[in-house]
Amino acid sequence: MQKYSLTELDSGERVVSERVPGVRSVAIGFWIGSGSRDERPDRAGVSHFIEHLLFKGSRRHGAQEIAEIFDEMGSELNAATSREHTVVYARIPDSHLEQALDVMTGMVFEPTFSELDAEREVVLEEIAMYEDTPGEAVHDLFSEAVFGGHALGRPVIGTVEVIAGIGRRAIAGYHASAYVESNVVIAAAGNVDHEHLVRELRREGAGGGNGRPPLRRPLVKAPAPSLRFGRKDTEQYNVVVGAPGISRSDRRRFAASLLDSILGGSASSRLFQEIREKRGMAYSVYSFASQYTDTGLIGIYVGTREENVGPSLEIVAEQLADIGAGNLRTRELERAKENLKGRIMLSMESTSNRMSRLGKSLITDAELLSFERIIAEIESVDGDEVAELAALLLTPERLSAAGIGPSEEVFRSAVERVSPALTAKAAA
């Protein structure tokens, strides 16, 4: 059974930790409950930009000093931005916990936003690199197809227009509003004593601005399904089809994980076997599911040559219809359950994964279930629940599609095989 300790500091931050026997490392993360969906259109990408700038120096340490300190500790320091949160995280030898906390506290709460223009160029290069990777960029097009003008439909990385023009004052103002005490969780896992961790954080004076962050605008209703296409002279067509999913608090999330595993989330999954292994139509084919506060995203990706795009999506349509009709084999469901349970247990051998589980659960206000409860929830899902969810979420009339490739006509013709109504609507 996972045992964790939770404390709320007087300043408002929540501190959660789990002691893991037999290790000499500590994974620690500062989780901020603000991501790209919390940005205005004219600030699109500011959360990700701030993530970069946190490494460029604080009132306590300069940028090179930060890098040198963590290199000398033999530690890993990184950060990430998602649609609903930002995290700065590290894995360190346990003897360096105090030093790491000092540096990370300064980075998160006291950034100087130095080297702004130089880092601006770095982010612009990152956007250019991303746009040159169609297998990645198509996912942002897909989010736009599903969520339209809502912030969930915008790329986390931001846009060239915003990043090129945003100034220090706007960046500092956004940081001051988002990095407030009540919007921060500090999570740790490994050879760490919770009371010692809390004392160190109090001594460091962890804390950002006062008050509460701006309220997150909920997605009341997803827009109608739509198509998005980006023309690019690529050898392959990169295509994603899918629909809005379920939120992270929805009890059906366990059925959704099993649906993902059966559909395209593993080597024995239907789409991997039917499209890649049996027919050799694609090197990369998979399904995915994301869950947000109030909605989700479920989709299927295929990267393949022109002559295989239509046949591949026809197989996708056949498999979606088959699962939705309840044609799940008992062994297939059991294999998916064992796969999911095994991956969860293996991931928990990592202190970083344990820390992430604690931090992400708290910053997203998700229920933190014990391992035993998670296993029991997975075991309790039956085939009818998986089929019902597939029939509800992935019917042809709910599907949106996005593609990157040389010809929009080829793309639309292929999508017609999985959702005729979508291409008909787009042509009207």
Kinemage of the C-alpha trace (Angstrom):
@kinemage 1
@onewidth
@group {chain A} dominant
@subgroup {mainchain}
@vectorlist {calphas} color= white
{ca met a 1} P 0.000 0.000 0.000
{ca gln a 2} L 1.313 3.435 -0.900
{ca lys a 3} L 1.746 5.670 2.144
{ca tyr a 4} L 2.211 9.377 1.691
{ca ser a 5} L 2.237 12.420 3.972
{ca leu a 6} L 0.520 15.711 3.214
{ca thr a 7} L 1.019 19.125 4.822
{ca glu a 8} L -0.285 22.562 3.915
{ca leu a 9} L 2.165 25.339 4.713
{ca asp a 10} L 0.971 28.537 6.366
{ca ser a 11} L 1.691 30.314 3.095
{ca gly a 12} L -0.707 28.008 1.233
{ca glu a 13} L 1.464 25.538 -0.676
{ca arg a 14} L 0.673 21.868 -0.279
{ca val a 15} L 3.594 19.527 0.374
{ca val a 16} L 3.196 15.805 -0.295
{ca ser a 17} L 5.853 13.118 0.002
{ca glu a 18} L 6.344 9.375 0.013
{ca arg a 19} L 9.286 7.576 1.583
{ca val a 20} L 10.588 4.777 -0.640
{ca pro a 21} L 12.778 2.217 1.182
{ca gly a 22} L 16.042 1.046 -0.316
{ca val a 23} L 16.894 4.063 -2.481
{ca arg a 24} L 19.438 6.855 -2.058
{ca ser a 25} L 17.744 9.374 -4.327
{ca val a 26} L 14.916 11.873 -4.017
{ca ala a 27} L 12.649 12.994 -6.852
{ca ile a 28} L 11.129 16.395 -6.197
{ca gly a 29} L 8.767 18.535 -8.235
{ca phe a 30} L 7.257 21.996 -7.939
{ca trp a 31} L 3.831 21.715 -9.602
{ca ile a 32} L 2.000 24.874 -10.678
{ca gly a 33} L -1.683 24.614 -11.551
{ca ser a 34} L -1.482 26.737 -14.666
{ca gly a 35} L -0.969 25.667 -18.278
{ca ser a 36} L -1.753 26.658 -21.818
{ca arg a 37} L -5.538 26.397 -21.393
{ca asp a 38} L -5.382 29.210 -18.837
{ca glu a 39} L -3.872 31.698 -21.304
{ca arg a 40} L -5.642 34.402 -23.290
{ca pro a 41} L -5.181 34.163 -27.076
{ca asp a 42} L -2.762 37.110 -27.007
{ca arg a 43} L -0.694 35.263 -24.385
{ca ala a 44} L -0.669 31.857 -26.096
{ca gly a 45} L 2.549 30.097 -25.106
{ca val a 46} L 3.479 32.293 -22.140
{ca ser a 47} L 3.339 29.362 -19.673
{ca his a 48} L 5.826 27.412 -21.780
{ca phe a 49} L 8.011 30.517 -22.245
{ca ile a 50} L 8.086 31.068 -18.477
{ca glu a 51} L 9.087 27.421 -18.013
{ca his a 52} L 12.180 28.153 -20.133
{ca leu a 53} L 12.943 31.420 -18.364
{ca leu a 54} L 12.928 29.826 -14.899
{ca phe a 55} L 16.308 28.306 -15.814
{ca lys a 56} L 17.804 31.669 -16.767
{ca gly a 57} L 18.440 32.814 -13.224
{ca ser a 58} L 16.792 33.839 -9.958
{ca arg a 59} L 17.528 36.347 -7.236
{ca arg a 60} L 19.546 33.596 -5.582
{ca his a 61} L 21.503 32.081 -8.482
{ca gly a 62} L 22.470 32.932 -12.033
{ca ala a 63} L 21.688 30.702 -15.003
{ca gln a 64} L 25.165 29.186 -15.286
{ca glu a 65} L 25.332 28.716 -11.514
{ca ile a 66} L 22.076 26.739 -11.581
{ca ala a 67} L 23.453 24.451 -14.287
{ca glu a 68} L 26.771 23.992 -12.496
{ca ile a 69} L 25.178 23.197 -9.128
{ca phe a 70} L 23.028 20.405 -10.535
{ca asp a 71} L 25.893 19.056 -12.634
{ca glu a 72} L 28.111 18.918 -9.549
{ca met a 73} L 25.390 17.023 -7.683
{ca gly a 74} L 25.145 14.505 -10.535
{ca ser a 75} L 21.464 15.382 -10.677
{ca glu a 76} L 18.793 15.764 -13.312
{ca leu a 77} L 16.887 19.065 -13.529
{ca asn a 78} L 14.095 19.635 -16.036
{ca ala a 79} L 10.654 21.137 -16.520
{ca ala a 80} L 7.513 20.605 -18.577
{ca thr a 81} L 4.352 22.480 -19.500
{ca ser a 82} L 1.011 20.891 -20.300
{ca arg a 83} L -2.431 22.242 -20.999
{ca glu a 84} L -3.322 22.356 -17.294
{ca his a 85} L -0.095 22.562 -15.308
{ca thr a 86} L 3.622 23.378 -15.288
{ca val a 87} L 6.232 21.409 -13.348
{ca val a 88} L 9.885 21.954 -12.468
{ca tyr a 89} L 11.394 18.676 -11.309
{ca ala a 90} L 14.673 17.043 -10.344
{ca arg a 91} L 16.109 13.730 -9.226
{ca ile a 92} L 18.972 14.125 -6.799
{ca pro a 93} L 21.141 12.136 -4.371
{ca asp a 94} L 19.479 12.351 -0.954
{ca ser a 95} L 22.496 14.148 0.555
{ca his a 96} L 21.838 17.168 -1.700
{ca leu a 97} L 18.161 17.716 -0.891
{ca glu a 98} L 18.658 21.022 0.940
{ca gln a 99} L 20.798 22.510 -1.815
{ca ala a 100} L 18.356 21.426 -4.519
{ca leu a 101} L 15.411 22.923 -2.630
{ca asp a 102} L 17.244 26.233 -2.272
{ca val a 103} L 17.936 26.473 -6.005
{ca met a 104} L 14.513 25.243 -7.152
{ca thr a 105} L 12.616 27.514 -4.743
{ca gly a 106} L 14.463 30.499 -6.170
{ca met a 107} L 13.831 29.387 -9.744
{ca val a 108} L 10.095 28.926 -9.253
{ca phe a 109} L 9.246 31.881 -7.037
{ca glu a 110} L 12.004 34.441 -7.687
{ca pro a 111} L 12.933 34.326 -11.398
{ca thr a 112} L 14.641 37.409 -12.799
{ca phe a 113} L 13.596 36.696 -16.395
{ca ser a 114} L 17.161 37.351 -17.494
{ca glu a 115} L 18.394 36.698 -21.029
{ca leu a 116} L 14.839 37.211 -22.255
{ca asp a 117} L 15.637 37.854 -25.898
{ca ala a 118} L 18.163 35.031 -26.165
{ca glu a 119} L 15.672 32.542 -24.728
{ca arg a 120} L 12.956 33.964 -26.953
{ca glu a 121} L 15.075 32.831 -29.908
{ca val a 122} L 15.445 29.384 -28.344
{ca val a 123} L 11.665 28.998 -28.055
{ca leu a 124} L 11.157 30.237 -31.614
{ca glu a 125} L 13.651 27.593 -32.757
{ca glu a 126} L 11.732 24.997 -30.749
{ca ile a 127} L 8.504 26.008 -32.508
{ca ala a 128} L 10.244 25.747 -35.890
{ca met a 129} L 11.636 22.315 -34.996
{ca tyr a 130} L 8.193 21.181 -33.906
{ca glu a 131} L 6.589 22.387 -37.119
{ca asp a 132} L 9.219 20.427 -39.053
{ca thr a 133} L 8.099 17.249 -37.263
{ca pro a 134} L 4.673 16.459 -38.781
{ca gly a 135} L 4.157 13.392 -36.608
{ca glu a 136} L 4.112 15.737 -33.622
{ca ala a 137} L 2.558 18.837 -35.167
{ca val a 138} L -0.502 16.922 -36.387
{ca his a 139} L -1.579 16.412 -32.777
{ca asp a 140} L -1.955 20.169 -32.296
{ca leu a 141} L -3.975 20.345 -35.502
{ca phe a 142} L -6.146 17.569 -34.114
{ca ser a 143} L -6.729 19.422 -30.840
{ca glu a 144} L -7.812 22.435 -32.879
{ca ala a 145} L -10.163 20.246 -34.934
{ca val a 146} L -11.785 18.915 -31.753
{ca phe a 147} L -11.833 22.021 -29.537
{ca gly a 148} L -11.917 24.812 -32.113
{ca gly a 149} L -11.251 28.255 -30.679
{ca his a 150} L -11.188 27.106 -27.045
{ca ala a 151} L -7.793 27.291 -25.332
{ca leu a 152} L -7.600 23.473 -25.322
{ca gly a 153} L -7.367 23.703 -29.095
{ca arg a 154} L -4.178 25.801 -29.039
{ca pro a 155} L -0.634 24.377 -28.998
{ca val a 156} L 1.068 24.304 -25.602
{ca ile a 157} L 4.300 25.535 -27.147
{ca gly a 158} L 2.713 28.804 -28.252
{ca thr a 159} L 2.736 30.755 -31.473
{ca val a 160} L 5.462 32.666 -33.258
{ca glu a 161} L 3.399 35.857 -33.163
{ca val a 162} L 3.006 35.864 -29.375
{ca ile a 163} L 6.491 34.654 -28.459
{ca ala a 164} L 8.174 37.104 -30.828
{ca gly a 165} L 6.349 40.088 -29.361
{ca ile a 166} L 5.651 39.436 -25.681
{ca gly a 167} L 7.589 41.619 -23.256
{ca arg a 168} L 9.070 41.266 -19.786
{ca arg a 169} L 6.220 43.132 -18.085
{ca ala a 170} L 3.550 40.798 -19.507
{ca ile a 171} L 5.615 37.737 -18.618
{ca ala a 172} L 6.244 38.911 -15.060
{ca gly a 173} L 2.573 39.782 -14.639
{ca tyr a 174} L 1.450 36.350 -15.770
{ca his a 175} L 3.981 34.697 -13.451
{ca ala a 176} L 2.762 36.778 -10.507
{ca ser a 177} L -0.848 35.752 -11.108
{ca ala a 178} L -0.218 32.035 -11.680
{ca tyr a 179} L 2.647 31.182 -9.320
{ca val a 180} L 0.745 31.945 -6.118
{ca glu a 181} L 0.841 29.839 -2.947
{ca ser a 182} L -2.569 28.236 -3.320
{ca asn a 183} L -1.682 27.165 -6.871
{ca val a 184} L 1.511 25.269 -6.028
{ca val a 185} L 2.132 21.683 -4.904
{ca ile a 186} L 5.573 20.467 -3.883
{ca ala a 187} L 5.873 16.680 -4.235
{ca ala a 188} L 8.737 14.357 -3.338
{ca ala a 189} L 9.416 10.625 -3.351
{ca gly a 190} L 12.449 8.587 -2.369
{ca asn a 191} L 14.708 8.657 0.666
{ca val a 192} L 12.990 11.662 2.168
{ca asp a 193} L 11.608 12.432 5.613
{ca his a 194} L 8.412 14.436 5.337
{ca glu a 195} L 8.903 16.562 8.434
{ca his a 196} L 12.435 17.427 7.377
{ca leu a 197} L 11.176 18.378 3.912
{ca val a 198} L 8.513 20.655 5.401
{ca arg a 199} L 11.030 22.319 7.738
{ca glu a 200} L 13.388 22.992 4.831
{ca leu a 201} L 10.638 24.507 2.726
{ca arg a 202} L 9.563 26.754 5.582
{ca arg a 203} L 13.182 27.820 6.050
{ca glu a 204} L 13.516 28.543 2.340
{ca gly a 205} L 10.456 30.763 2.549
{ca ala a 206} L 8.710 28.982 -0.320
{ca gly a 207} L 5.928 31.165 -1.532
{ca gly a 208} L 4.882 33.266 -4.483
{ca gly a 209} L 2.332 36.032 -4.736
{ca asn a 210} L -0.682 36.408 -2.518
{ca gly a 211} L -4.242 35.521 -3.404
{ca arg a 212} L -5.653 32.931 -5.761
{ca pro a 213} L -4.989 32.290 -9.444
{ca pro a 214} L -7.582 33.313 -12.043
{ca leu a 215} L -10.492 30.915 -12.342
{ca arg a 216} L -10.193 28.389 -15.159
{ca arg a 217} L -12.871 28.748 -17.811
{ca pro a 218} L -14.612 25.360 -18.202
{ca leu a 219} L -15.454 23.808 -21.537
{ca val a 220} L -19.244 23.844 -21.406
{ca lys a 221} L -19.691 21.995 -24.676
{ca ala a 222} L -17.229 20.853 -27.315
{ca pro a 223} L -17.792 22.383 -30.756
{ca ala a 224} L -19.033 20.294 -33.668
{ca pro a 225} L -16.491 17.877 -35.210
{ca ser a 226} L -14.278 19.415 -37.885
{ca leu a 227} L -11.376 18.838 -40.246
{ca arg a 228} L -7.917 20.440 -40.205
{ca phe a 229} L -5.214 19.946 -42.813
{ca gly a 230} L -1.696 21.277 -43.192
{ca arg a 231} L -0.086 20.957 -46.591
{ca lys a 232} L 3.548 19.833 -46.455
{ca asp a 233} L 5.730 17.985 -48.971
{ca thr a 234} L 6.283 14.902 -46.843
{ca glu a 235} L 6.845 11.283 -47.830
{ca gln a 236} L 4.072 10.166 -45.498
{ca tyr a 237} L 0.640 11.426 -44.545
{ca asn a 238} L 0.319 11.983 -40.795
{ca val a 239} L -3.317 11.564 -39.802
{ca val a 240} L -5.181 11.665 -36.481
{ca val a 241} L -8.874 10.871 -36.037
{ca gly a 242} L -10.767 10.986 -32.767
{ca ala a 243} L -13.147 12.867 -30.510
{ca pro a 244} L -13.627 14.494 -27.091
{ca gly a 245} L -13.029 11.990 -24.302
{ca ile a 246} L -13.772 11.890 -20.595
{ca ser a 247} L -12.466 13.916 -17.660
{ca arg a 248} L -9.901 12.642 -15.172
{ca ser a 249} L -12.557 12.406 -12.441
{ca asp a 250} L -14.871 10.222 -14.546
{ca arg a 251} L -15.074 6.702 -13.112
{ca arg a 252} L -15.062 5.361 -16.683
{ca arg a 253} L -11.402 6.377 -17.008
{ca phe a 254} L -10.376 2.798 -16.218
{ca ala a 255} L -12.536 1.496 -19.052
{ca ala a 256} L -11.035 4.220 -21.268
{ca ser a 257} L -7.514 3.016 -20.456
{ca leu a 258} L -8.472 -0.545 -21.371
{ca leu a 259} L -10.120 0.645 -24.581
{ca asp a 260} L -6.897 2.460 -25.477
{ca ser a 261} L -4.832 -0.670 -24.802
{ca ile a 262} L -7.112 -2.892 -26.887
{ca leu a 263} L -7.461 -0.438 -29.750
{ca gly a 264} L -3.895 0.739 -30.331
{ca gly a 265} L -1.984 1.227 -27.099
{ca ser a 266} L 0.146 -1.932 -27.137
{ca ala a 267} L 2.038 -4.265 -29.465
{ca ser a 268} L -0.796 -6.806 -29.410
{ca ser a 269} L -3.500 -4.165 -29.942
{ca arg a 270} L -5.894 -4.435 -32.862
{ca leu a 271} L -4.644 -1.512 -34.916
{ca phe a 272} L -0.965 -2.350 -34.436
{ca gln a 273} L -1.578 -5.926 -35.491
{ca glu a 274} L -3.999 -5.252 -38.353
{ca ile a 275} L -2.286 -2.225 -39.910
{ca arg a 276} L 1.401 -2.763 -39.167
{ca glu a 277} L 2.052 -6.425 -38.429
{ca lys a 278} L -0.347 -8.172 -40.799
{ca arg a 279} L -0.371 -5.719 -43.714
{ca gly a 280} L 2.786 -3.633 -43.321
{ca met a 281} L 0.875 -0.435 -44.082
{ca ala a 282} L 2.513 1.752 -41.447
{ca tyr a 283} L 5.530 1.891 -39.199
{ca ser a 284} L 3.802 4.078 -36.592
{ca val a 285} L 0.175 3.491 -35.617
{ca tyr a 286} L -1.253 3.954 -32.131
{ca ser a 287} L -4.178 5.201 -30.069
{ca phe a 288} L -4.012 7.661 -27.183
{ca ala a 289} L -6.218 9.161 -24.486
{ca ser a 290} L -5.776 12.415 -22.548
{ca gln a 291} L -7.878 13.522 -19.609
{ca tyr a 292} L -8.431 17.085 -18.441
{ca thr a 293} L -10.394 18.707 -15.614
{ca asp a 294} L -13.694 18.817 -17.463
{ca thr a 295} L -13.200 16.850 -20.681
{ca gly a 296} L -10.708 14.668 -22.494
{ca leu a 297} L -9.342 13.598 -25.835
{ca ile a 298} L -9.234 10.165 -27.480
{ca gly a 299} L -7.672 9.521 -30.843
{ca ile a 300} L -5.811 7.307 -33.287
{ca tyr a 301} L -2.634 8.242 -35.182
{ca val a 302} L -1.409 6.711 -38.440
{ca gly a 303} L 1.676 7.744 -40.391
{ca thr a 304} L 1.802 6.115 -43.815
{ca arg a 305} L 2.382 6.596 -47.558
{ca glu a 306} L -0.314 7.921 -49.881
{ca glu a 307} L -1.510 4.557 -51.180
{ca asn a 308} L -2.073 3.271 -47.634
{ca val a 309} L -3.897 6.215 -46.052
{ca gly a 310} L -7.397 5.244 -47.177
{ca pro a 311} L -7.045 1.496 -46.489
{ca ser a 312} L -5.547 2.221 -43.044
{ca leu a 313} L -8.449 4.454 -42.029
{ca glu a 314} L -10.879 1.876 -43.367
{ca ile a 315} L -9.350 -0.636 -40.947
{ca val a 316} L -9.671 1.947 -38.159
{ca ala a 317} L -13.374 2.332 -38.968
{ca glu a 318} L -13.885 -1.443 -38.989
{ca gln a 319} L -12.199 -1.922 -35.627
{ca leu a 320} L -14.062 0.952 -33.984
{ca ala a 321} L -17.363 -0.473 -35.173
{ca asp a 322} L -16.412 -3.985 -34.068
{ca ile a 323} L -15.450 -2.941 -30.539
{ca gly a 324} L -18.482 -0.658 -30.267
{ca ala a 325} L -20.712 -3.589 -31.236
{ca gly a 326} L -19.408 -5.542 -28.252
{ca asn a 327} L -17.184 -7.975 -30.115
{ca leu a 328} L -14.506 -8.172 -27.459
{ca arg a 329} L -12.767 -11.469 -26.868
{ca thr a 330} L -12.405 -12.540 -23.223
{ca arg a 331} L -8.686 -13.181 -23.607
{ca glu a 332} L -8.263 -9.804 -25.290
{ca leu a 333} L -9.764 -7.974 -22.323
{ca glu a 334} L -7.789 -10.008 -19.801
{ca arg a 335} L -4.548 -9.318 -21.676
{ca ala a 336} L -5.315 -5.595 -21.666
{ca lys a 337} L -5.952 -5.677 -17.909
{ca glu a 338} L -2.695 -7.490 -17.206
{ca asn a 339} L -0.844 -5.099 -19.496
{ca leu a 340} L -2.241 -2.055 -17.711
{ca lys a 341} L -1.603 -3.440 -14.235
{ca gly a 342} L 1.918 -4.473 -15.166
{ca arg a 343} L 2.800 -1.072 -16.578
{ca ile a 344} L 1.510 0.642 -13.457
{ca met a 345} L 3.506 -1.603 -11.147
{ca leu a 346} L 6.700 -1.245 -13.211
{ca ser a 347} L 6.348 2.529 -13.314
{ca met a 348} L 6.193 2.626 -9.525
{ca glu a 349} L 9.764 1.317 -9.294
{ca ser a 350} L 10.796 4.839 -10.316
{ca thr a 351} L 10.924 7.563 -7.663
{ca ser a 352} L 10.275 10.108 -10.415
{ca asn a 353} L 7.044 8.364 -11.412
{ca arg a 354} L 5.932 8.136 -7.803
{ca met a 355} L 6.595 11.833 -7.292
{ca ser a 356} L 4.732 12.688 -10.504
{ca arg a 357} L 1.737 10.643 -9.427
{ca leu a 358} L 1.546 12.524 -6.116
{ca gly a 359} L 2.106 15.962 -7.592
{ca lys a 360} L -0.186 15.614 -10.573
{ca ser a 361} L -3.020 14.192 -8.474
{ca leu a 362} L -2.920 17.089 -6.028
{ca ile a 363} L -2.443 19.900 -8.539
{ca thr a 364} L -5.365 18.614 -10.616
{ca asp a 365} L -7.546 17.876 -7.559
{ca ala a 366} L -7.842 14.250 -8.645
{ca glu a 367} L -8.509 11.466 -6.154
{ca leu a 368} L -5.239 9.844 -5.078
{ca leu a 369} L -6.087 6.141 -5.098
{ca ser a 370} L -4.018 3.403 -3.498
{ca phe a 371} L -2.392 0.833 -5.781
{ca glu a 372} L -4.769 -1.782 -4.435
{ca arg a 373} L -7.762 0.388 -5.298
{ca ile a 374} L -6.448 1.032 -8.815
{ca ile a 375} L -5.942 -2.692 -9.423
{ca ala a 376} L -9.439 -3.415 -8.110
{ca glu a 377} L -10.954 -0.745 -10.384
{ca ile a 378} L -9.184 -2.202 -13.417
{ca glu a 379} L -10.297 -5.724 -12.532
{ca ser a 380} L -13.917 -4.631 -12.115
{ca val a 381} L -14.258 -3.353 -15.699
{ca asp a 382} L -16.136 -5.758 -17.954
{ca gly a 383} L -16.289 -5.992 -21.720
{ca asp a 384} L -19.689 -4.337 -21.937
{ca glu a 385} L -18.321 -1.166 -20.294
{ca val a 386} L -15.452 -0.962 -22.780
{ca ala a 387} L -17.780 -1.539 -25.735
{ca glu a 388} L -20.291 0.985 -24.444
{ca leu a 389} L -17.600 3.616 -24.074
{ca ala a 390} L -16.285 2.949 -27.587
{ca ala a 391} L -19.791 3.206 -29.010
{ca leu a 392} L -20.385 6.449 -27.121
{ca leu a 393} L -17.107 8.241 -27.830
{ca leu a 394} L -15.976 6.951 -31.213
{ca thr a 395} L -19.053 6.819 -33.420
{ca pro a 396} L -18.436 8.233 -36.930
{ca glu a 397} L -20.577 11.316 -36.324
{ca arg a 398} L -18.436 12.366 -33.317
{ca leu a 399} L -15.086 12.080 -35.086
{ca ser a 400} L -12.829 14.977 -35.988
{ca ala a 401} L -9.729 14.543 -38.134
{ca ala a 402} L -6.434 16.295 -38.796
{ca gly a 403} L -3.738 15.593 -41.318
{ca ile a 404} L -0.401 16.791 -42.657
{ca gly a 405} L 0.779 15.772 -46.102
{ca pro a 406} L 1.100 16.764 -49.769
{ca ser a 407} L -2.559 16.632 -50.859
{ca glu a 408} L -5.705 17.684 -49.005
{ca glu a 409} L -7.765 15.791 -51.551
{ca val a 410} L -6.039 12.514 -50.656
{ca phe a 411} L -6.545 13.261 -46.961
{ca arg a 412} L -10.259 14.020 -47.330
{ca ser a 413} L -10.810 10.948 -49.460
{ca ala a 414} L -9.208 8.787 -46.767
{ca val a 415} L -11.179 10.403 -43.917
{ca glu a 416} L -14.400 9.741 -45.810
{ca arg a 417} L -13.874 6.025 -45.161
{ca val a 418} L -14.069 6.542 -41.394
{ca ser a 419} L -16.593 9.416 -41.275
{ca pro a 420} L -18.481 10.267 -44.494
{ca ala a 421} L -20.538 12.902 -42.675
{ca leu a 422} L -17.396 14.805 -41.640
{ca thr a 423} L -16.061 15.229 -45.158
{ca ala a 424} L -19.543 15.996 -46.501
{ca lys a 425} L -19.969 18.750 -43.923
{ca ala a 426} L -16.532 20.180 -44.671
{ca ala a 427} L -17.305 20.255 -48.407
{ca ala a 428} L -20.692 21.970 -47.924
